[in-house]
């Protein structure tokens, strides 16, 4: 794979391409792109069993590229895998399942944490070694998930700094410079306010598992079939139980497609 300077163009960094997969984030009535039900295989009882995950094969090492200024929605062209990002943490069971999944499979994940959710504290002991090794990265998703565009500058900063302190105190890491604005809502003013407290990179996505609401594992897999593509940043949510059943199937899909997983720090030099 070629990561030379000439190919450091980012996928979908232009604002005009943000629509794909963007709108379904963090809202119960996800209205993102859908596949017709007939396009998916029917559920079968075998899907309810959790297969023993196999370790992810060797991950191609990347030469880190400088973090580009402004909003990031994709990885550098040619990246042979995805950044699998996971938001919110409304369900402690799902956060725990993700942590065990990461430990068992070696899958590299970036969680965008809302500190208000007890899940992050409840599973801190499970997550801490994964965070310490760099396999799991933590980003800032605000303290309690407001639409930042509706808040004043000080309130935007309070949301980020309170959550920053939570992440630092609980996991011993600095989440800067990455923040994910709840619902994807941000503008130049929000970005300036965030940057003033060190959060200089709004980290969005290009493809969603659409599981901020309560959907089935089959549906989640359908979205993954669409969006697990090289160099994509994909957004998922630790909110509803369908995600738990989907995890081993999502891992199998990555293996079938020969896609590695990368944290943001694997790809971008801070
Ligand atoms: Zn969210």
Boltz pocket constraint, residues with backbone or C-beta under 6 A from the ligand:
constraints:
  - pocket:
      binder: B
      contacts: [[A, 25], [A, 26], [A, 87], [A, 88], [A, 141], [A, 145], [A, 182], [A, 183]]
      max_distance: 6.0
